[in-house]
Amino acid sequence: MTTVIIKYNAGNIQSVLYALERIGAEALVTDDHEKIVSADKVIFPGVGEASTAMQYLKERNLDSLIRELRQPVLGICLGMQLMCTHSEENDTACLGIFEESVRKFQPSANGETVKVPQIGWNNIYGLKTDLFQGVPENSYCYFVHGYYAALGQHTIAKTDYPDPYSSALHRDNFYGVQFHPEKSARVGEQILKNFIER
């Protein structure tokens, strides 16, 4: 079985590779269209800024390629946000795989004050699909983000900060997680294992 990590100008690929090694999986980092299409599993990670990342994808025709993939695809952090319809980050049109939109955290909501970006551990709940097999409700994962995907029909996990938002999305063969499974200890490793072995 081959796993490919899509190479583009958004970091954090190395830590994803290390996490896959810990669960006994290997992955190829590439932007080669043929290798991506022929892989059994595709991971689309990312840390960075939405408009710059989308521009890079478009320049290499990776945007249309990702939309057409038929094997299981996992977007992580910015990768998940880019799979939504639109991001408030520099008013960016995204891939449109998930119909949810990406919004900026507000420092105060419902009378509560929160730090933006959200950095640190937070719990996930309302878990759906086999991506979370063996993962208990309210498990803690590691987050680093200033933007979030709104709740919608594709939401398969929620997190509060302070209002609820989508910490995971699913549509057809596409999955997305806002947290970093590669930095989320045993819970993150279980989620990566579920994706690789599903």
DRENNUTI-272666 format. One line per 10 residues: number of its first residue (from 0); for each residue x, y, z of N, C-alpha, C. Coordinates in Angstrom, 2 decimals. Each point is the difference from the previous one (the first is absolute). Layout:
! residues N
NUM> X,Y,Z,X,Y,Z,X,Y,Z; ... $
***
This chain:
! residues 198
0> 0.83,-1.19,0.00,-0.83,1.19,0.00,0.88,1.25,0.00; -0.32,0.95,-0.86,0.80,1.23,-0.08,-0.78,1.18,0.55; 0.69,0.79,0.81,-0.56,1.23,0.53,0.83,1.17,-0.51; -0.68,1.03,-0.50,0.68,1.18,-0.51,-0.38,1.21,0.84; 0.98,0.83,0.32,-0.24,1.30,0.62,0.20,1.05,-1.08; -1.01,0.82,-0.25,0.10,1.00,-1.06,0.99,1.09,0.40; 0.98,0.21,-0.87,1.04,0.99,0.24,-0.47,1.35,-0.57; -0.09,1.00,0.87,-0.27,1.36,-0.46,0.58,0.95,1.03; -0.18,1.31,-0.21,0.75,0.94,0.84,-0.66,0.26,1.34; -0.39,-1.04,0.68,-0.55,0.13,1.35,0.66,-1.07,0.87 $
10> 0.58,0.43,1.08,0.90,-0.85,0.77,-0.65,-1.11,0.80; 0.78,-0.57,0.90,-0.41,-1.03,0.95,0.00,-1.41,-0.59; 0.55,-0.16,-1.18,0.02,-1.32,-0.63,0.88,-0.98,0.78; 1.13,0.49,0.51,0.94,-0.89,0.68,-0.61,-0.65,1.24; -0.77,0.77,0.76,-0.59,-0.58,1.21,-1.08,-1.02,-0.35; -0.67,0.19,-1.15,-0.97,-1.01,-0.45,0.72,-1.29,-0.37; 1.14,0.13,-0.68,0.81,-1.18,-0.35,0.43,-0.76,1.24; 0.47,0.72,1.02,0.43,-0.63,1.25,-1.16,-0.74,0.66; -1.19,0.62,0.00,-1.16,-0.63,0.63,-0.38,-1.29,-0.74; 0.07,0.03,-1.32,-0.30,-1.21,-0.77,1.02,-1.10,0.29 $
20> 1.27,0.38,0.14,1.03,-0.98,0.35,-0.31,-0.67,1.33; -0.51,0.78,0.96,-0.31,-0.54,1.32,-1.08,-1.07,-0.05; -0.89,0.09,-1.00,-1.05,-1.03,-0.11,0.36,-1.04,-1.08; 1.26,0.04,-0.44,0.48,-1.01,-0.93,-0.40,0.22,-1.45; -0.29,1.25,-0.37,-0.40,0.31,-1.37,1.06,0.89,-0.66; 0.20,-0.22,-1.29,0.92,0.84,-0.77,-0.80,0.86,-0.96; 0.57,1.15,-0.35,-0.69,0.88,-0.94,1.01,0.69,-0.90; -0.44,0.31,-1.21,0.80,0.72,-0.97,-0.50,1.43,-0.06; 0.91,0.97,0.11,-0.35,1.41,-0.12,0.23,0.42,-1.45; -1.07,0.43,-0.69,0.14,0.30,-1.42,-1.08,0.96,-0.48 $
30> 0.27,0.71,-1.09,-1.02,0.78,-0.69,-0.23,-0.56,-1.40; 0.55,-1.20,-0.25,-0.14,-0.66,-1.29,-1.43,-0.54,-0.17; -0.68,0.46,-1.03,-1.40,-0.34,-0.19,-0.23,-1.51,-0.10; 0.81,-0.68,-0.77,-0.20,-1.44,-0.20,0.17,-0.77,1.31; 1.01,0.39,0.79,0.23,-0.70,1.27,-1.13,0.26,0.99; -0.56,1.22,-0.03,-1.12,0.32,0.90,-1.23,-0.81,-0.40; -0.31,-0.01,-1.28,-1.20,-0.70,-0.49,0.09,-1.50,0.25; 1.19,-0.57,-0.12,0.15,-1.45,0.13,0.16,-0.47,1.45; 0.12,0.92,0.95,0.17,-0.39,1.41,-1.28,-0.58,0.56; 0.14,-0.86,1.01,-1.17,-0.57,0.69,-0.64,1.00,0.95 $
40> 0.84,0.81,0.64,-0.46,1.01,0.96,0.75,1.29,-0.27; -0.68,1.14,0.19,0.63,1.31,-0.22,-0.21,0.86,1.24; 1.08,0.61,0.48,-0.07,0.92,1.13,0.34,1.40,-0.50; -0.83,0.97,0.38,0.12,1.39,-0.45,0.17,0.88,1.24; 1.24,0.12,0.50,0.22,0.73,1.25,0.16,1.50,-0.27; 0.28,0.77,1.03,0.27,1.40,-0.27,0.04,0.86,1.24; 0.96,0.89,0.01,0.07,1.09,0.98,0.40,1.22,-0.82; -0.80,1.06,0.07,0.34,1.16,-0.81,-1.20,0.87,-0.26; 0.03,0.69,-1.14,-1.03,0.99,-0.32,-0.77,-0.45,-1.24; -1.32,0.16,0.04,-0.89,-0.62,-0.99,0.24,0.48,-1.42 $
50> 0.06,1.31,-0.23,0.07,0.50,-1.38,1.30,-0.38,-0.69; 1.11,0.05,0.74,1.30,-0.38,-0.56,0.01,-1.48,-0.36; -0.56,-0.82,0.90,-0.05,-1.44,-0.24,-0.88,-0.32,-1.21; -1.16,0.65,-0.12,-0.88,-0.25,-1.14,0.66,0.42,-1.31; 0.73,1.11,0.03,0.69,0.46,-1.20,1.03,-1.03,-0.46; 0.73,-0.55,0.96,1.01,-1.02,-0.31,-0.67,-1.23,-0.61; -1.11,-0.44,0.58,-0.72,-1.17,-0.51,-0.48,0.23,-1.43; -0.55,1.20,-0.25,-0.51,0.32,-1.34,1.11,0.04,-1.04; 1.14,0.57,0.39,1.12,0.11,-0.95,0.47,-1.37,-0.47; -0.18,-1.00,0.83,0.45,-1.36,-0.33,-1.17,-0.94,-0.34 $
60> -1.17,0.59,-0.18,-1.22,-0.78,-0.31,-0.31,-1.07,1.05; 0.51,0.22,1.22,-0.30,-0.94,1.08,-1.41,0.21,0.54; -0.56,1.20,-0.20,-1.35,0.26,0.49,-1.03,-0.90,-0.69; 0.07,-0.06,-1.33,-0.94,-0.86,-0.74,0.30,-1.47,0.25; 1.28,-0.34,0.15,0.38,-1.40,0.26,-0.61,-0.49,1.32; 0.13,0.80,1.05,-0.50,-0.40,1.32,-1.50,-0.24,-0.05; -0.74,0.89,-0.66,-1.46,-0.14,-0.10,-0.41,-1.32,-0.66; 0.84,-0.49,-0.92,-0.37,-1.18,-0.79,0.49,-1.32,0.61; 0.71,0.06,1.12,0.52,-1.23,0.61,-1.14,-0.91,0.45; 0.18,-1.30,-0.16,-1.04,-0.97,0.35,0.39,-0.87,1.20 $
70> 1.28,-0.01,0.36,0.42,-0.77,1.17,-0.19,0.84,1.26; 0.09,-0.59,1.20,-0.14,0.78,1.23,1.05,1.11,0.10; -0.48,1.21,0.32,0.86,1.18,0.12,-0.22,0.60,1.38; 1.09,0.33,0.70,-0.09,0.62,1.33,0.67,1.37,-0.01; -0.79,1.04,0.22,0.55,1.35,0.14,0.25,0.30,1.46; 1.14,0.62,0.29,0.38,0.33,1.38,0.18,1.51,0.13; -0.65,0.61,0.98,0.12,1.41,0.34,-0.31,0.87,-1.22; 0.97,0.73,-0.54,-0.24,0.82,-1.19,-0.49,-0.86,-1.15; 0.49,-1.23,-0.10,-0.46,-0.91,-1.04,-1.50,-0.20,0.05; -0.55,-0.18,1.21,-1.45,-0.13,0.14,-0.70,1.29,-0.39 $
80> 0.52,1.15,0.46,-0.63,1.28,-0.32,-0.03,0.26,-1.50; 1.07,-0.38,-0.70,0.05,0.21,-1.45,-0.99,-0.90,-0.73; -0.48,-1.05,0.65,-0.99,-0.88,-0.61,-1.42,0.55,0.16; -0.17,1.08,0.74,-1.30,0.64,0.17,-0.29,0.93,-1.19; -1.13,0.69,0.04,-0.39,0.84,-1.15,0.75,1.32,-0.04; 0.15,0.63,1.16,0.56,1.36,0.04,0.62,0.25,1.37; 1.08,0.78,0.03,0.63,0.38,1.26,0.01,1.52,0.13; -0.31,0.47,1.20,0.09,1.43,0.28,1.45,0.49,0.01; 0.94,-0.93,0.05,1.42,0.39,-0.03,0.34,0.52,-1.39; 0.13,1.31,-0.11,0.25,0.69,-1.27,-1.05,-0.32,-1.07 $
90> -1.24,-0.23,0.46,-1.15,-0.18,-0.91,0.33,-1.00,-1.11; 0.30,-1.24,0.43,0.54,-1.01,-0.92,-1.06,-1.01,-0.42; -0.16,-0.17,-1.30,-0.83,-1.08,-0.53,0.80,-1.29,0.10; -0.60,-1.03,0.60,0.72,-1.25,0.25,-0.50,-1.12,-0.92; 0.27,-1.24,0.35,-0.24,-1.12,-0.90,-1.48,-0.39,-0.12; -0.81,0.31,1.00,-1.42,-0.27,-0.10,-0.41,-1.45,0.16; 0.85,-0.80,0.61,-0.35,-1.41,0.24,-1.02,-0.09,1.14; 0.28,0.70,1.08,-0.96,0.12,1.10,-0.76,1.32,-0.18; -1.28,-0.01,0.29,-0.81,1.20,-0.22,0.09,1.00,1.15; 0.74,-0.34,1.03,0.17,0.91,1.12,0.95,1.15,-0.37 $
100> -0.19,1.15,0.66,0.89,1.14,-0.23,0.93,0.16,1.20; 1.14,0.67,-0.25,1.03,0.17,1.03,-0.02,1.46,0.48; -0.12,0.16,1.30,-0.14,1.33,0.59,1.13,0.28,0.99; 0.17,1.27,0.31,1.05,0.39,0.95,-0.56,-0.02,1.42; 0.79,-0.56,0.92,-0.37,0.06,1.41,-0.10,1.47,0.44; -1.01,0.30,0.79,-0.12,1.32,0.60,0.50,-0.07,1.45; 0.79,1.00,0.43,0.54,-0.05,1.37,-1.07,-0.11,1.08; -1.20,0.51,-0.29,-1.07,-0.14,0.99,-1.27,-0.46,-0.69; -0.63,-0.98,0.60,-1.26,-0.53,-0.52,-0.85,-0.46,1.18; -1.29,0.33,-0.05,-0.91,-0.36,1.09,0.52,0.47,1.36 $
110> 0.65,1.15,0.01,0.50,0.55,1.25,1.28,-0.64,0.50; 0.51,-0.99,-0.72,1.25,-0.66,0.38,1.16,0.56,-0.82; 1.16,0.12,0.61,1.19,0.45,-0.71,0.94,-1.18,-0.22; 0.45,-0.16,-1.23,0.92,-1.11,-0.31,1.22,0.57,-0.73; 1.09,-0.73,0.09,1.21,0.40,-0.71,-0.08,-0.46,-1.44; 0.41,0.86,-0.92,0.04,-0.35,-1.42,1.44,0.18,-0.48; 0.61,-1.04,-0.59,-0.59,-1.31,-0.34,-0.16,-0.91,1.22; -0.80,-1.04,-0.20,-0.11,-1.05,1.01,1.26,-0.86,-0.11; 0.72,-0.10,1.10,1.21,-0.84,0.03,-0.07,-0.88,1.23; 0.01,-1.30,-0.22,0.02,-0.91,1.14,-1.02,-1.12,-0.13 $
120> -0.24,-0.66,1.12,-0.86,-1.19,0.02,-1.45,0.40,0.21; -0.88,-0.66,-0.74,-1.44,0.20,0.18,-0.69,-1.32,-0.35; -1.23,-0.15,0.51,-0.65,-1.30,-0.21,-0.86,-0.01,-1.26; -0.19,-1.21,-0.53,-0.86,-0.22,-1.16,-1.17,-0.87,0.44; -1.19,0.29,-0.54,-1.19,-0.76,0.41,-0.97,-0.10,-1.18; -1.06,-0.77,0.19,-0.94,-0.23,-1.09,0.64,-0.78,-1.13; 0.83,-0.98,0.36,0.84,-0.70,-0.98,-0.82,-0.96,-0.86; 0.19,0.12,-1.31,-0.70,-0.87,-0.97,1.00,-0.59,-0.98; -0.38,-1.07,-0.65,0.76,-0.74,-1.03,1.13,-0.83,0.61; 0.51,-0.92,-0.83,1.06,-0.91,0.45,1.34,0.68,0.18 $
130> 0.10,1.28,-0.37,1.25,0.73,0.26,0.29,0.05,1.50; -1.05,-0.04,0.81,0.15,0.11,1.46,-0.23,-1.33,0.72; 0.13,-1.10,-0.72,-0.14,-1.31,0.64,1.04,-0.15,1.11; -0.43,-0.37,1.19,0.91,-0.17,1.12,0.41,1.30,0.68; -0.60,1.12,-0.42,0.31,1.31,0.60,-1.16,0.40,0.90; 0.22,0.16,1.30,-1.10,0.33,0.91,-0.51,1.43,-0.22; -1.30,0.18,0.25,-0.57,1.35,-0.01,0.79,0.90,0.96; 0.13,1.26,-0.38,0.68,1.02,0.80,1.50,-0.24,0.14; 0.56,-0.77,-0.93,1.46,-0.16,-0.02,0.66,1.35,-0.32; 1.21,0.17,0.49,0.71,1.26,-0.23,0.97,-0.12,-1.17 $
140> -0.01,1.04,-0.84,0.91,0.08,-1.15,0.69,1.36,0.02; 1.05,0.12,-0.80,0.81,1.22,0.00,-0.39,0.90,-1.18; -0.32,1.26,0.31,-0.44,0.96,-1.00,0.95,1.20,-0.08; 0.18,0.52,-1.22,0.69,1.28,-0.22,-0.69,0.65,-1.20; -0.92,0.93,0.24,-0.69,0.64,-1.13,-0.74,1.26,0.43; -0.06,0.95,-0.93,-0.73,1.25,0.22,-1.31,0.05,-0.76; -0.23,-0.99,-0.87,-1.22,-0.10,-0.79,-0.62,-1.37,0.23; -1.30,-0.10,-0.23,-0.70,-1.25,0.29,-1.08,-0.26,-1.06; -0.36,-1.25,-0.19,-1.09,-0.38,-0.88,-1.30,0.00,0.80; -1.02,0.67,-0.57,-1.29,0.06,0.66,-0.64,-1.39,0.06 $
150> -0.98,-0.16,0.88,-0.76,-1.24,0.04,-0.86,-0.13,-1.25; -0.15,-1.23,-0.48,-0.80,-0.21,-1.20,-0.32,-1.46,-0.19; -0.52,-0.33,-1.16,-0.45,-1.38,-0.25,1.14,-1.00,-0.05; 1.22,0.48,-0.20,1.15,-0.91,-0.09,0.78,-0.13,1.31; -0.48,0.64,1.06,0.68,-0.04,1.30,-0.05,-1.41,0.59; 1.17,-0.54,0.39,0.04,-1.32,0.66,0.68,0.06,1.36; 0.44,1.20,0.41,0.51,0.22,1.36,-0.09,1.50,0.28; -0.25,0.32,1.27,-0.14,1.40,0.41,0.98,0.32,1.11; 0.33,1.28,0.08,0.83,0.53,1.09,-0.55,1.38,0.35; 0.08,0.39,1.26,-0.48,1.32,0.44,1.17,0.94,0.25 $
160> -0.11,1.24,-0.56,1.03,1.02,0.28,-0.54,1.39,-0.32; -0.77,0.65,0.84,-0.86,-0.64,1.01,-1.24,-0.62,-0.65; -0.32,0.45,-1.23,-1.16,-0.56,-0.70,0.41,-1.28,-0.74; -0.94,-0.89,-0.26,0.33,-1.24,-0.71,0.34,0.25,-1.47; 0.97,-0.74,-0.50,0.37,0.05,-1.41,0.38,-1.41,-0.45; 0.26,-0.17,-1.29,0.34,-1.32,-0.54,1.48,-0.30,0.23; 0.28,-0.98,0.86,1.40,-0.42,0.13,0.32,-1.18,-0.91; -1.03,-0.54,-0.68,0.23,-1.00,-1.04,-1.18,0.02,-0.97; 0.30,-0.29,-1.27,-1.00,0.00,-1.07,0.14,-1.27,-0.83; -1.09,-0.40,-0.64,0.05,-1.19,-0.87,-1.02,0.14,-1.12 $
170> 0.43,-0.29,-1.20,-0.90,-0.08,-1.15,0.56,-1.02,-0.99; -0.76,-1.03,-0.27,0.43,-1.04,-0.93,1.36,-0.57,0.42; 1.02,0.12,-0.84,1.33,-0.54,0.32,0.90,1.03,0.68; -0.54,1.18,0.30,0.80,1.08,0.57,-0.27,0.16,1.49; 1.09,0.08,0.77,-0.06,0.27,1.43,0.87,1.23,0.29; -0.35,0.71,1.05,0.84,1.12,0.42,-0.03,0.12,1.51; 1.15,0.32,0.60,0.07,0.25,1.44,0.70,1.35,0.22; -0.57,0.81,0.89,0.59,1.31,0.29,1.21,-0.14,0.93; -0.05,-0.96,0.90,1.11,-0.21,0.94,1.15,-0.70,-0.72; 1.10,-0.12,0.70,1.18,-0.67,-0.55,0.10,-1.41,0.59 $
180> -0.44,-1.02,-0.73,0.11,-1.36,0.56,1.45,-0.40,0.25; 0.91,0.54,-0.81,1.42,-0.34,0.16,0.59,0.56,1.29; -0.73,0.93,0.66,0.46,0.58,1.27,-0.95,-0.32,1.14; -0.94,-0.92,-0.24,-1.05,-0.27,0.97,0.16,-1.33,0.73; 1.24,-0.43,0.18,0.32,-1.19,0.79,-0.77,-1.23,-0.48; -0.43,-0.84,0.93,-0.62,-1.28,-0.38,-1.31,0.19,-0.76; -0.76,1.00,0.37,-1.27,0.26,-0.70,0.28,0.31,-1.47; 0.97,0.87,-0.25,0.35,0.35,-1.37,0.53,-1.19,-0.78; 0.80,-0.82,0.66,0.53,-1.19,-0.67,-1.12,-0.98,-0.36; -0.99,-0.11,0.88,-1.14,-0.88,-0.28,-0.78,0.50,-1.22 $
190> -0.19,1.31,-0.10,-0.73,0.59,-1.12,0.77,-0.22,-1.30; 1.32,0.22,0.02,0.81,-0.25,-1.19,-0.03,-1.47,-0.39; 0.07,-0.86,1.00,-0.07,-1.45,-0.25,-1.33,-0.39,-0.63; -1.09,0.56,0.53,-1.32,-0.27,-0.57,-0.06,0.41,-1.46; 0.59,1.16,-0.30,-0.04,0.48,-1.39,0.84,-0.89,-0.91; 1.19,-0.33,0.44,0.91,-0.81,-0.84,-0.55,-1.40,-0.21; -0.63,-0.56,1.03,-0.44,-1.40,-0.06,-1.45,-0.20,-0.44; -0.73,1.08,-0.21,-1.45,-0.12,-0.30,-0.22,-0.60,-1.39 $
***
